[in-house]
Amino acid sequence: MKAALLAALSLALCACSQPTDAQPAAAAPATFPKPDRPVADIVSPVWSSGPDRDKADENGQLVRGLGIRAGMAVADIGAGSGYHTIRLSPVVGPKGRVYAQDIMVDYLADLKAEVARRGLTNVELVVGTPDDPRLPAPVDRAVLVHMYHEVESPYALLWNLAGSLKLGARVGVIDLDRPTPRHGTPPALLKCEFEAVGYRQVGFTALKGGGGYLAVFEPPAPGRRPEPGAIRPCRA
């Protein structure tokens, strides 16, 4: 029964998450380089307990660091259990939108139930792929929290994400400063991989409470993304 529900959810979400006419078509995944470093396994929809993260004010630090405010459209890439999705919903308010995106359909099925239970009408669930977030509309902010090290195709994902970012948008990454096999991303490697796709780092802060760091990036200007075949992978 659960398998049938998950299949139905996947079909429904994929149908509503196709790029609009205003968005550029995604490049074929095979044209992008693979990362020259290990990719961590996806092991859980939850990075750590909610109370620990609340005590450290992780979401507040993310909101302030990215300047997220009412009326914005925000993509929670790799939303998992929806820790940040649920907390971003009241921040952007009824005129804003939160796109809870993940490649794990079962995670989204659980999050869909939680969103419904809380009555969060400004949250939309999106099924992506390892190389394309497949956002249904442009966003003002995108966040990737404790999951970048699990991205199989970082160059393709970042390239395709850039096509869904509004003018003046920002991308925020929260991660730990440790090797990718240990579920973290060294800041220099993160900066290099983003810059390889045309992004520019505009902010970096250590999070209070031991939750790692927040790195903020400006996306490439329209028409300034490198051709996929010209991207060179960074060494770990």
VOZA-159535 format. One record per atom (N, C-alpha, C): x, y, z. Coordinates in steps of 0.1 Angstrom, whole numbers, padded with zeros to 4 digits, always signed. Example, Ala and Ser with C-alpha at 12.3 -4.5 7.8 and 13.67 -1.06 7.14 Angstrom:
BEGIN
+0132-0057+0078 +0123-0045+0078 +0132-0033+0078 +0128-0022+0071 +0137-0011+0071 +0129+0000+0079 
This chain:
BEGIN
+0008-0012+0000 +0000+0000+0000 +0009+0013+0000 +0019+0012+0009 +0028+0024+0009 +0035+0026-0004 +0039+0015-0010 +0046+0016-0023 +0037+0023-0033 +0024+0020-0033 +0015+0026-0043 +0014+0040-0040 +0013+0044-0027 +0012+0058-0024 +0024+0066-0028 +0036+0060-0026 +0048+0067-0030 +0049+0069-0045 +0045+0059-0052 +0045+0060-0067 +0036+0071-0071 +0024+0071-0065 +0014+0082-0069 +0020+0096-0066 +0026+0097-0054 +0032+0110-0050 +0043+0114-0060 +0051+0104-0064 +0062+0107-0073 +0056+0112-0087 +0046+0105-0092 +0040+0110-0104 +0034+0123-0103 +0027+0126-0092 +0020+0139-0091 +0030+0150-0089 +0041+0148-0082 +0051+0158-0080 +0059+0161-0092 +0063+0150-0099 +0071+0152-0111 +0062+0160-0122 +0049+0157-0122 +0041+0164-0132 +0040+0179-0129 +0041+0183-0116 +0040+0197-0113 +0054+0204-0113 +0064+0196-0114 +0078+0202-0113 +0085+0203-0126 +0078+0203-0137 +0085+0204-0150 +0089+0219-0152 +0100+0222-0158 +0104+0236-0161 +0094+0243-0169 +0091+0256-0165 +0082+0264-0173 +0089+0269-0185 +0081+0276-0194 +0086+0281-0206 +0097+0292-0204 +0095+0298-0191 +0105+0309-0188 +0118+0304-0184 +0119+0291-0181 +0132+0285-0176 +0139+0278-0187 +0153+0280-0187 +0161+0273-0197 +0160+0258-0195 +0161+0250-0206 +0161+0236-0205 +0174+0231-0198 +0173+0221-0191 +0185+0215-0184 +0194+0208-0194 +0207+0209-0191 +0216+0202-0200 +0216+0187-0197 +0220+0179-0207 +0220+0165-0205 +0230+0161-0194 +0227+0153-0184 +0236+0149-0173 +0250+0144-0178 +0250+0137-0189 +0262+0131-0194 +0273+0141-0198 +0269+0153-0200 +0278+0163-0205 +0286+0170-0194 +0283+0167-0181 +0289+0173-0170 +0300+0164-0164 +0311+0170-0158 +0321+0161-0152 +0316+0155-0139 +0322+0144-0135 +0319+0138-0122 +0328+0145-0111 +0324+0146-0099 +0333+0152-0089 +0345+0143-0087 +0357+0150-0085 +0369+0143-0082 +0371+0142-0067 +0361+0136-0061 +0362+0133-0046 +0350+0124-0043 +0351+0117-0031 +0341+0108-0028 +0327+0115-0025 +0317+0108-0028 +0303+0113-0025 +0297+0105-0014 +0293+0111-0003 +0288+0104+0009 +0274+0098+0006 +0271+0087+0012 +0259+0080+0011 +0248+0088+0018 +0235+0088+0012 +0224+0093+0019 +0219+0083+0029 +0220+0087+0042 +0218+0077+0052 +0205+0080+0060 +0200+0093+0060 +0189+0096+0069 +0183+0109+0064 +0170+0111+0066 +0163+0124+0063 +0166+0135+0073 +0172+0131+0085 +0175+0140+0096 +0189+0141+0099 +0195+0153+0099 +0209+0155+0102 +0212+0153+0117 +0204+0160+0125 +0205+0158+0140 +0191+0162+0146 +0190+0160+0159 +0177+0162+0165 +0172+0177+0164 +0159+0179+0163 +0154+0192+0163 +0157+0201+0175 +0156+0196+0187 +0159+0204+0199 +0173+0209+0199 +0183+0201+0194 +0197+0206+0194 +0198+0217+0184 +0192+0216+0172 +0193+0226+0162 +0186+0239+0166 +0174+0237+0173 +0167+0248+0178 +0175+0256+0188 +0182+0249+0197 +0190+0255+0207 +0201+0263+0201 +0207+0258+0190 +0217+0265+0183 +0212+0276+0174 +0199+0277+0173 +0193+0287+0164 +0198+0286+0150 +0199+0273+0145 +0204+0271+0131 +0195+0278+0121 +0182+0276+0122 +0174+0283+0112 +0174+0298+0112 +0175+0303+0124 +0176+0318+0126 +0189+0323+0120 +0200+0316+0122 +0213+0320+0116 +0212+0319+0100 +0205+0309+0095 +0204+0307+0081 +0195+0319+0075 +0184+0322+0082 +0175+0332+0077 +0182+0346+0077 +0189+0349+0088 +0196+0362+0088 +0208+0362+0079 +0215+0351+0078 +0227+0351+0069 +0224+0353+0054 +0212+0348+0050 +0207+0349+0036 +0197+0361+0034 +0193+0367+0044 +0184+0378+0043 +0170+0374+0038 +0166+0362+0043 +0153+0357+0039 +0142+0365+0046 +0132+0369+0038 +0121+0377+0044 +0108+0374+0037 +0097+0380+0042 +0084+0378+0038 +0082+0380+0023 +0075+0372+0016 +0072+0373+0002 +0082+0366-0007 +0093+0361-0002 +0103+0355-0010 +0099+0340-0013 +0105+0335-0025 +0104+0321-0028 +0117+0315-0025 +0116+0304-0017 +0129+0298-0012 +0128+0283-0015 +0139+0278-0020 +0140+0263-0023 +0149+0257-0012 +0143+0247-0006 +0150+0239+0004 +0155+0226-0003 +0167+0227-0009 +0172+0216-0017 +0177+0204-0008 +0172+0192-0010 +0175+0181-0001 +0168+0183+0012 +0155+0186+0012 +0147+0190+0024 +0147+0179+0034 +0147+0166+0030 +0147+0155+0040 +0134+0155+0048 +0136+0156+0061 +0124+0156+0070 +0117+0169+0071 +0123+0179+0064 +0117+0193+0064 +0120+0202+0076 +0131+0199+0083 +0134+0208+0094 +0134+0223+0090 +0140+0226+0080 +0141+0240+0076 +0128+0244+0068 +0122+0235+0060 +0110+0239+0053 +0099+0243+0063 +0097+0236+0074 +0087+0239+0083 +0090+0253+0090 +0102+0256+0092 +0106+0269+0099 +0106+0280+0089 +0109+0278+0076 +0109+0288+0067 +0095+0293+0063 +0085+0284+0064 +0072+0287+0059 +0066+0300+0066 +0067+0301+0079 +0062+0313+0085 +0070+0326+0082 +0083+0324+0079 +0092+0335+0076 +0088+0341+0063 +0086+0333+0053 +0082+0339+0040 +0067+0343+0039 +0059+0338+0048 +0045+0342+0049 +0036+0338+0038 +0024+0342+0039 +0014+0337+0029 +0016+0342+0015 +0024+0352+0013 +0027+0357-0001 +0040+0351-0006 +0047+0343+0003 +0059+0337-0001 +0057+0322-0005 +0068+0315-0008 +0067+0301-0012 +0079+0294-0008 +0077+0282-0002 +0088+0273+0001 +0087+0260-0008 +0097+0258-0016 +0098+0245-0024 +0106+0235-0016 +0100+0225-0011 +0107+0214-0004 +0111+0204-0014 +0124+0204-0018 +0128+0195-0029 +0137+0184-0023 +0135+0172-0029 +0144+0161-0025 +0143+0151-0037 +0153+0141-0037 +0153+0131-0047 +0147+0118-0041 +0145+0118-0027 +0140+0106-0020 +0125+0108-0019 +0117+0100-0026 +0103+0102-0026 +0097+0098-0013 +0102+0088-0006 +0097+0084+0007 +0099+0095+0017 +0110+0103+0016 +0111+0114+0025 +0100+0125+0023 +0098+0127+0010 +0087+0137+0007 +0074+0132+0011 +0071+0119+0010 +0058+0114+0014 +0056+0117+0029 +0066+0115+0037 +0065+0118+0052 +0063+0133+0054 +0071+0141+0046 +0070+0155+0048 +0057+0161+0044 +0051+0155+0033 +0038+0159+0029 +0028+0158+0040 +0028+0146+0047 +0019+0144+0058 +0021+0155+0069 +0033+0158+0072 +0036+0168+0082 +0032+0182+0078 +0034+0185+0066 +0030+0198+0061 +0015+0200+0061 +0008+0189+0058 -0007+0189+0059 -0012+0190+0073 -0005+0183+0082 -0009+0183+0096 -0007+0197+0102 +0003+0204+0098 +0005+0218+0103 -0002+0229+0095 -0009+0225+0084 -0016+0234+0076 -0008+0245+0069 +0004+0241+0064 +0013+0250+0058 +0010+0251+0043 +0002+0261+0039 -0004+0262+0026 +0006+0268+0016 +0017+0274+0021 +0027+0280+0012 +0039+0271+0009 +0038+0258+0012 +0048+0248+0009 +0044+0239-0002 +0054+0238-0012 +0051+0229-0023 +0063+0219-0024 +0059+0206-0025 +0069+0195-0026 +0073+0193-0040 +0086+0190-0042 +0092+0189-0055 +0101+0177-0056 +0099+0168-0065 +0108+0156-0067 +0119+0161-0077 +0131+0160-0073 +0142+0163-0082 +0150+0151-0086 +0161+0153-0092 +0170+0142-0096 +0184+0146-0091 +0194+0137-0091 +0207+0140-0086 +0214+0151-0094 +0210+0154-0106 +0216+0164-0114 +0208+0176-0116 +0195+0176-0112 +0187+0188-0115 +0176+0189-0104 +0175+0201-0097 +0165+0202-0087 +0151+0203-0092 +0150+0206-0105 +0137+0206-0112 +0126+0215-0105 +0131+0227-0101 +0122+0236-0095 +0111+0241-0104 +0099+0243-0100 +0088+0246-0109 +0088+0261-0112 +0095+0270-0105 +0095+0284-0107 +0108+0290-0101 +0111+0302-0106 +0124+0308-0101 +0123+0312-0086 +0134+0312-0079 +0134+0315-0065 +0144+0326-0062 +0141+0332-0050 +0150+0343-0045 +0162+0337-0037 +0160+0326-0030 +0170+0319-0022 +0169+0304-0024 +0181+0298-0023 +0181+0283-0023 +0190+0279-0011 +0186+0269-0004 +0195+0265+0007 +0198+0250+0006 +0210+0246+0009 +0214+0232+0009 +0221+0230+0022 +0213+0223+0031 +0218+0222+0045 +0222+0207+0048 +0234+0206+0052 +0240+0193+0056 +0237+0182+0046 +0238+0185+0033 +0235+0175+0023 +0244+0176+0011 +0252+0187+0009 +0259+0189-0003 +0269+0178-0005 +0275+0173+0005 +0284+0162+0004 +0278+0149-0002 +0264+0148-0002 +0257+0137-0007 +0253+0138-0022 +0256+0150-0028 +0251+0153-0041 +0260+0145-0051 +0254+0136-0059 +0261+0128-0068 +0268+0136-0080 +0260+0146-0084 +0265+0153-0096 +0264+0168-0093 +0274+0173-0085 +0274+0187-0080 +0274+0197-0091 +0282+0195-0101 +0284+0205-0112 +0271+0206-0120 +0265+0195-0123 +0252+0195-0130 +0241+0201-0121 +0240+0198-0109 +0230+0203-0100 +0232+0218-0099 +0244+0223-0097 +0246+0238-0095 +0243+0245-0108 +0247+0239-0119 +0244+0245-0133 +0229+0246-0135 +0222+0236-0132 +0207+0236-0134 +0200+0245-0124 +0205+0245-0112 +0200+0254-0102 +0201+0268-0106 +0212+0272-0112 +0214+0286-0116 +0203+0291-0125 +0197+0282-0133 +0187+0285-0143 +0174+0288-0136 +0173+0285-0123 +0160+0287-0115 +0162+0298-0105 +0173+0306-0106 +0175+0316-0096 +0172+0330-0102 +0165+0338-0094 +0161+0352-0098 +0173+0361-0098 +0172+0372-0105 +0183+0382-0104 +0184+0387-0089 +0196+0387-0084 +0199+0390-0070 +0197+0379-0061 +0195+0367-0066 +0193+0355-0057 +0206+0352-0050 +0204+0344-0039 +0216+0339-0032 +0214+0324-0029 +0225+0317-0028 +0225+0302-0024 +0233+0301-0012 +0227+0294-0002 +0233+0292+0011 +0236+0277+0014 +0248+0274+0018 +0252+0260+0021 +0256+0259+0035 +0250+0251+0043 +0254+0248+0056 +0260+0234+0056 +0273+0233+0061 +0279+0220+0061 +0290+0220+0072 +0296+0208+0074 +0307+0207+0084 +0320+0207+0077 +0331+0213+0083 +0344+0214+0077 +0351+0200+0080 +0348+0191+0072 +0355+0178+0072 +0353+0171+0059 +0361+0160+0056 +0360+0154+0043 +0347+0148+0039 +0344+0148+0027 +0330+0144+0022 +0327+0130+0027 +0336+0120+0027 +0332+0107+0032 +0327+0107+0047 +0331+0117+0054 +0326+0119+0068 +0315+0128+0069 +0307+0130+0058 +0295+0138+0058 +0298+0153+0062 +0307+0159+0054 +0311+0173+0055 +0316+0177+0042 +0320+0190+0040 +0326+0195+0028 +0336+0206+0033 +0349+0204+0030 +0359+0214+0033 +0355+0227+0026 +0355+0238+0033 +0351+0251+0026 +0358+0254+0013 +0371+0252+0013 +0379+0255+0000 +0374+0246-0012 +0370+0234-0009 +0365+0225-0019 +0351+0230-0024 +0343+0234-0014 +0329+0239-0017 +0331+0252-0026 +0339+0261-0022 +0341+0273-0030 +0346+0270-0044 +0355+0261-0045 +0361+0257-0058 +0350+0251-0067 +0341+0242-0062 +0331+0236-0070 +0321+0246-0075 +0317+0255-0066 +0307+0265-0070 +0313+0275-0081 +0326+0279-0078 +0332+0288-0088 +0334+0281-0101 +0336+0268-0102 +0337+0261-0114 +0325+0262-0123 +0313+0265-0117 +0301+0266-0124 +0297+0281-0126 +0306+0290-0122 +0303+0304-0124 +0298+0312-0112 +0296+0305-0101 +0291+0312-0089 +0303+0320-0082 +0299+0330-0074 +0309+0338-0066 +0306+0337-0051 +0315+0334-0043 +0313+0334-0029 +0312+0348-0023 +0301+0351-0016 +0300+0365-0011 +0298+0365+0004 +0299+0354+0010 +0298+0353+0025 +0302+0340+0031 +0308+0341+0043 +0312+0328+0050 +0312+0331+0065 +0305+0323+0072 +0305+0325+0087 +0304+0311+0094 +0311+0311+0105 +0310+0299+0114 +0297+0300+0122 +0289+0289+0122 +0277+0289+0129 +0279+0287+0144 +0272+0295+0152 +0272+0293+0166 +0266+0280+0170 +0271+0274+0180 +0265+0262+0185 +0271+0249+0179 +0282+0251+0171 +0289+0239+0166 +0283+0233+0154 +0274+0240+0147 +0267+0234+0136 +0274+0236+0123 +0287+0239+0123 +0294+0240+0110 +0295+0254+0105 +0293+0256+0092 +0295+0269+0086 +0284+0272+0077 +0282+0285+0074 +0273+0289+0063 +0281+0296+0053 +0281+0291+0041 +0287+0298+0029 +0276+0303+0020 +0278+0315+0015 +0268+0322+0007 +0274+0325-0007 +0266+0322-0017 +0271+0323-0031 +0261+0331-0039 +0267+0339-0048 +0259+0347-0058 +0260+0338-0071 +0248+0336-0078 +0248+0328-0090 +0255+0335-0102 +0258+0328-0112 +0264+0334-0124 +0253+0343-0131 +0258+0354-0137 +0248+0363-0144 +0242+0355-0156 +0230+0359-0160 +0224+0353-0172 +0234+0352-0183 +0235+0341-0189 +0244+0339-0201 +0258+0337-0197 +0262+0337-0184 +0276+0335-0180 +0279+0322-0174 +0270+0313-0175 +0273+0299-0170 +0283+0293-0180 +0293+0286-0176 +0302+0279-0185 +0295+0268-0192 +0299+0264-0204 +0294+0253-0211 +0297+0240-0203 +0288+0231-0201 +0290+0219-0193 +0303+0212-0196 +0307+0211-0208 +0319+0204-0212 +0332+0212-0208 +0331+0225-0205 +0342+0233-0202 +0345+0233-0187 +0336+0227-0179 +0337+0227-0164 +0348+0217-0160 +0357+0221-0152 +0368+0212-0147 +0366+0209-0133 +0366+0196-0129 +0363+0192-0115 +0375+0197-0106 +0371+0200-0094 +0381+0204-0083 +0386+0192-0076 +0399+0192-0072 +0404+0181-0064 +0401+0183-0050 +0398+0172-0043 +0395+0172-0029 +0407+0176-0021 
